[in-house]
Amino acid sequence: MVETEYRSSSFRDTVNFGKKITETLYGGEVIMLTGVLGSGKTTIAKGIAQALGVADVVTSPSFAIMSEYRGRLFVYHFDFYRIDDEDEMEDLLEDYAYRPDSVTVIEWGEKLLNRLDTYIQISITLHDTGTDGSAERHISVTRRGV
């Protein structure tokens, strides 16, 4: 069941959504970011990290697979775009997911929705808003086992 719905019409709105979601984070959470390429997954991760006091610039770890940031809580930021093997994904998460001193953020998390029991899913869909090619983001939050 969808818990929250949000609309974003700008980069700043999307970052602010990421900041707002951290109000419910205390450590140990796994956040699954789902949506098409370019939908704003990394932008939400930026907002989460900023709100948790991360001073570093957050970028998509597409080639590195995982980036670690230190703030009020550790932020372990994974990007599984280039990985299709679910067992490999679970192995990569094994030492990071559900740690009480951290939040784990996973881009392309839809690949693991049936493998993990507890997570917060943030789904982003794009909706055209004009002839200029701009798009509004519809963001929904669903919690499973949380």
C-alpha positions as CSV (number, residue, x, y, z in Angstrom):
1,M,0.0,0.0,0.0
2,V,1.3,3.4,-1.0
3,E,2.0,5.5,2.1
4,T,2.9,8.9,0.6
5,E,2.6,10.5,-2.7
6,Y,4.6,13.6,-3.8
7,R,4.9,15.6,-7.0
8,S,8.1,17.3,-8.1
9,S,8.5,19.8,-10.9
10,S,12.2,20.6,-10.4
11,F,15.6,19.3,-9.3
12,R,15.2,21.3,-6.0
13,D,11.8,19.7,-5.3
14,T,13.3,16.2,-5.8
15,V,16.2,17.0,-3.5
16,N,13.8,18.4,-0.9
17,F,11.7,15.2,-1.1
18,G,14.9,13.2,-0.3
19,K,15.6,15.5,2.7
20,K,12.0,15.1,3.9
21,I,12.0,11.3,3.8
22,T,15.0,11.3,6.3
23,E,12.7,12.6,9.0
24,T,11.5,9.0,9.3
25,L,15.0,7.4,9.3
26,Y,16.9,6.4,12.4
27,G,19.4,3.9,11.1
28,G,19.1,0.4,9.7
29,E,16.8,1.3,6.9
30,V,17.2,0.0,3.3
31,I,15.7,2.4,0.7
32,M,14.9,1.0,-2.8
33,L,14.8,3.7,-5.5
34,T,12.9,2.6,-8.5
35,G,12.2,4.4,-11.8
36,V,13.4,4.7,-15.4
37,L,16.8,6.1,-16.3
38,G,16.9,9.8,-15.6
39,S,13.9,9.8,-13.3
40,G,15.7,11.3,-10.3
41,K,16.9,8.4,-8.2
42,T,20.4,10.0,-7.6
43,T,18.7,13.3,-6.9
44,I,16.7,11.8,-4.1
45,A,19.9,10.1,-2.8
46,K,21.5,13.5,-2.8
47,G,18.7,14.9,-0.6
48,I,18.9,11.9,1.8
49,A,22.6,12.4,2.2
50,Q,22.4,16.1,2.6
51,A,19.8,15.8,5.4
52,L,22.0,13.2,7.1
53,G,24.8,15.7,7.2
54,V,27.0,14.4,4.4
55,A,29.2,17.1,3.1
56,D,30.5,15.2,0.1
57,V,29.0,15.6,-3.4
58,V,26.8,12.6,-4.0
59,T,27.0,11.1,-7.5
60,S,25.6,7.9,-9.0
61,P,27.9,5.0,-8.3
62,S,27.1,3.4,-11.6
63,F,30.6,2.1,-12.3
64,A,31.9,1.8,-8.7
65,I,28.6,0.0,-7.7
66,M,28.8,1.5,-4.1
67,S,29.8,4.7,-2.5
68,E,30.1,5.3,1.2
69,Y,29.4,8.7,2.8
70,R,29.8,9.7,6.4
71,G,27.2,12.0,8.1
72,R,25.0,11.7,11.2
73,L,24.6,8.2,9.9
74,F,26.6,6.4,7.3
75,V,25.0,6.4,3.8
76,Y,25.8,3.3,1.7
77,H,24.7,4.2,-1.8
78,F,24.5,1.3,-4.3
79,D,23.7,1.4,-8.0
80,F,22.7,-2.0,-9.5
81,Y,22.0,-0.8,-13.0
82,R,24.9,-2.8,-14.5
83,I,24.3,-6.0,-12.4
84,D,21.6,-8.5,-13.2
85,D,22.6,-11.4,-10.8
86,E,20.4,-11.1,-7.7
87,D,22.7,-13.3,-5.7
88,E,25.6,-11.0,-6.5
89,M,23.5,-8.0,-5.4
90,E,22.7,-9.7,-2.1
91,D,26.4,-10.6,-1.6
92,L,27.3,-6.9,-2.1
93,L,24.7,-5.8,0.4
94,E,25.5,-8.4,3.0
95,D,27.9,-6.2,5.1
96,Y,26.0,-3.0,4.7
97,A,22.2,-3.5,4.8
98,Y,20.3,-3.0,8.0
99,R,23.2,-1.7,10.0
100,P,21.9,0.5,12.9
101,D,24.5,3.2,12.2
102,S,23.6,3.6,8.5
103,V,21.0,4.0,5.8
104,T,21.4,1.9,2.6
105,V,20.2,3.5,-0.6
106,I,19.9,1.3,-3.6
107,E,19.3,2.7,-7.1
108,W,17.6,0.1,-9.4
109,G,16.2,-1.5,-6.3
110,E,13.3,-3.1,-8.2
111,K,15.7,-6.0,-8.9
112,L,15.6,-7.0,-5.3
113,L,12.0,-6.3,-4.3
114,N,11.3,-10.0,-4.1
115,R,14.5,-10.9,-2.3
116,L,14.4,-8.5,0.7
117,D,11.7,-8.6,3.4
118,T,12.2,-5.1,4.9
119,Y,12.6,-1.9,2.9
120,I,11.2,1.5,2.0
121,Q,10.5,1.7,-1.7
122,I,10.5,5.1,-3.4
123,S,9.1,4.8,-6.9
124,I,9.5,7.7,-9.4
125,T,7.5,8.0,-12.6
126,L,7.8,10.8,-15.2
127,H,4.8,12.6,-16.6
128,D,5.2,15.0,-19.5
129,T,4.0,18.5,-18.6
130,G,4.7,20.6,-21.7
131,T,5.9,20.9,-25.3
132,D,9.4,21.9,-24.0
133,G,10.0,18.3,-23.0
134,S,9.8,19.0,-19.3
135,A,8.5,16.3,-17.0
136,E,6.9,16.3,-13.6
137,R,8.0,13.5,-11.2
138,H,5.4,11.6,-9.3
139,I,7.1,10.0,-6.3
140,S,5.4,7.4,-4.1
141,V,6.6,5.8,-0.9
142,T,5.7,2.2,0.1
143,R,7.1,0.5,3.2
144,R,7.5,-3.3,3.4
145,G,8.1,-4.8,6.8
146,V,9.0,-1.5,8.3
